[in-house]
Amino acid sequence: MDLSTKVNIVLSVLSFILAVISIVTVVITLRQNNKMIENSSRPYVCIYFDYIQCGEPTGYFVVKNFGASSAFIDSLTYNDVIQNHPKSLADISTIFDGLSGNSIAPGQKFFAPFKLYEYKGGAAVFDIHYHSGKKHYSEHFEIAVANYGKLVKPRLVDKEYHAISYPLQEISERLM
């Protein structure tokens, strides 16, 4: 073989290697883009705790879809702390059981209210399984509700305007 043939063979091999590296890079980039698109358009169903104080403090478990697409809730399970909570304000377990088999739109939320001072203590544990299209997702939440009882919201007390002042103070705090 002469020198030009050897140079052509080496250049051909190097071109082939460069082409393979380019194809691998493109495939990796496409997979990353696909994951980014899925993550930006998927549902994110979360369960969190909040409370308001318009007189007596009232706690809420909130189930909200923070994502960009709707989710179909396959199952929502919770521990005995929620199951055995007194039902003087609302039947929390019935509310959570009613969410299974339903859809939740982006930005939509459901409230499960209860009296904060009736809470027996312990972490509230939730497992939620949902899907959107063919993709299935699951989330696990442990909420230390007893810690929220320690976060007292101070209220200016005016006996005459109590029914108006507490809600207005709550609204102003939410807007801050």
C-alpha positions as CSV (number, residue, x, y, z in Angstrom):
1,M,0.0,0.0,0.0
2,D,1.2,3.4,-0.8
3,L,1.1,6.4,1.6
4,S,-2.0,8.0,0.1
5,T,-4.0,4.8,0.6
6,K,-2.9,4.6,4.3
7,V,-3.8,8.2,4.8
8,N,-7.3,7.7,3.3
9,I,-7.9,4.6,5.5
10,V,-6.8,6.5,8.6
11,L,-9.0,9.5,7.6
12,S,-12.0,7.1,6.9
13,V,-11.6,5.5,10.3
14,L,-11.4,8.8,12.1
15,S,-14.4,10.1,10.2
16,F,-16.3,7.0,11.2
17,I,-15.3,7.4,14.8
18,L,-16.3,11.1,14.7
19,A,-19.7,10.2,13.1
20,V,-20.4,7.6,15.9
21,I,-19.5,10.2,18.6
22,S,-21.8,12.7,17.0
23,I,-24.7,10.2,16.8
24,V,-24.2,9.2,20.4
25,T,-24.1,12.9,21.5
26,V,-27.3,13.6,19.5
27,V,-29.1,10.6,21.1
28,I,-28.1,11.6,24.6
29,T,-29.2,15.2,23.9
30,L,-32.6,14.0,22.6
31,R,-33.1,11.9,25.7
32,Q,-32.3,14.8,28.0
33,N,-34.6,17.1,26.0
34,N,-37.4,14.5,26.2
35,K,-36.9,14.2,30.0
36,M,-36.9,18.0,30.4
37,I,-40.1,18.3,28.3
38,E,-41.8,15.6,30.3
39,N,-40.8,17.2,33.6
40,S,-42.1,20.6,32.5
41,S,-45.4,19.3,31.3
42,R,-46.2,16.5,33.8
43,P,-48.5,16.7,36.8
44,Y,-47.0,17.2,40.3
45,V,-49.6,16.2,42.9
46,C,-48.6,17.2,46.4
47,I,-50.1,17.0,49.8
48,Y,-49.2,19.6,52.3
49,F,-50.6,21.2,55.5
50,D,-51.8,24.7,56.1
51,Y,-53.9,26.4,58.6
52,I,-55.8,29.6,59.1
53,Q,-56.8,31.4,62.2
54,C,-60.0,33.3,61.9
55,G,-60.9,32.8,65.5
56,E,-60.1,29.2,66.4
57,P,-57.2,27.8,64.4
58,T,-58.4,25.4,61.7
59,G,-56.0,23.1,59.9
60,Y,-56.2,21.8,56.3
61,F,-54.5,19.1,54.4
62,V,-54.3,20.3,50.9
63,V,-54.0,18.1,47.8
64,K,-52.9,20.2,44.9
65,N,-51.6,19.7,41.4
66,F,-48.6,22.0,40.9
67,G,-47.9,20.6,37.5
68,A,-48.8,21.6,34.0
69,S,-51.2,18.8,33.0
70,S,-54.1,17.0,34.7
71,A,-53.6,13.9,36.8
72,F,-55.9,10.9,37.4
73,I,-55.5,9.8,41.0
74,D,-55.3,6.0,41.1
75,S,-55.0,5.7,44.9
76,L,-54.4,7.8,48.0
77,T,-53.5,6.0,51.2
78,Y,-52.9,7.4,54.6
79,N,-52.0,6.1,58.1
80,D,-54.1,5.5,61.1
81,V,-53.5,9.0,62.5
82,I,-55.7,10.4,59.8
83,Q,-58.2,7.5,59.8
84,N,-58.8,7.9,63.6
85,H,-59.0,11.7,63.7
86,P,-62.2,13.0,65.3
87,K,-64.8,14.0,62.7
88,S,-66.2,17.0,64.5
89,L,-65.4,19.4,61.6
90,A,-65.2,17.1,58.6
91,D,-64.6,13.4,57.9
92,I,-61.1,13.6,56.5
93,S,-60.9,10.0,55.5
94,T,-64.1,10.3,53.4
95,I,-62.6,13.3,51.6
96,F,-59.3,11.5,50.9
97,D,-61.1,8.3,49.8
98,G,-63.3,10.4,47.5
99,L,-60.2,11.7,45.6
100,S,-59.3,8.2,44.4
101,G,-60.6,7.6,40.9
102,N,-60.9,11.3,40.1
103,S,-58.9,13.8,38.1
104,I,-57.2,16.9,39.4
105,A,-56.5,19.7,36.9
106,P,-53.4,21.9,36.9
107,G,-53.6,24.4,39.8
108,Q,-56.7,22.7,41.3
109,K,-56.7,21.8,45.0
110,F,-58.8,20.0,47.5
111,F,-59.1,20.8,51.2
112,A,-59.6,18.4,54.1
113,P,-60.3,20.6,57.1
114,F,-60.0,19.6,60.8
115,K,-59.6,21.2,64.1
116,L,-55.9,21.6,64.8
117,Y,-56.2,21.2,68.6
118,E,-58.1,17.8,68.2
119,Y,-55.1,16.3,66.4
120,K,-53.8,13.4,68.4
121,G,-50.2,13.8,67.3
122,G,-47.8,11.8,65.2
123,A,-46.8,12.2,61.6
124,A,-49.4,12.1,58.9
125,V,-48.2,9.8,56.2
126,F,-49.6,9.8,52.7
127,D,-48.9,7.8,49.6
128,I,-50.4,8.9,46.4
129,H,-50.3,7.2,43.0
130,Y,-51.5,8.9,39.9
131,H,-51.0,8.9,36.2
132,S,-51.2,11.2,33.2
133,G,-51.5,9.5,29.8
134,K,-49.3,6.4,30.0
135,K,-46.9,7.7,32.6
136,H,-47.4,6.7,36.2
137,Y,-46.1,8.6,39.2
138,S,-46.1,8.1,42.9
139,E,-45.3,10.5,45.8
140,H,-44.7,9.9,49.6
141,F,-45.4,12.6,52.2
142,E,-44.8,12.7,55.9
143,I,-46.2,15.7,57.6
144,A,-45.4,16.6,61.3
145,V,-48.7,18.3,62.0
146,A,-48.0,18.7,65.7
147,N,-45.3,21.2,64.8
148,Y,-47.7,23.5,63.1
149,G,-49.6,23.9,66.4
150,K,-46.6,25.6,67.8
151,L,-46.7,28.3,65.1
152,V,-49.1,30.6,66.7
153,K,-50.4,33.5,64.7
154,P,-50.8,36.6,66.8
155,R,-54.1,38.4,66.4
156,L,-55.1,41.8,67.5
157,V,-58.2,41.3,69.6
158,D,-61.1,43.7,69.3
159,K,-64.2,42.2,70.9
160,E,-66.6,44.3,68.9
161,Y,-65.1,43.5,65.4
162,H,-63.8,40.0,66.1
163,A,-65.7,38.4,63.3
164,I,-64.2,40.9,60.8
165,S,-60.7,41.5,62.2
166,Y,-59.5,37.9,62.3
167,P,-60.3,37.1,58.6
168,L,-58.9,40.5,57.5
169,Q,-55.7,39.8,59.4
170,E,-55.5,36.3,57.8
171,I,-56.0,37.8,54.3
172,S,-53.3,40.4,54.8
173,E,-50.8,37.8,56.0
174,R,-51.6,35.7,52.9
175,L,-51.0,38.6,50.6
176,M,-47.5,39.4,52.2
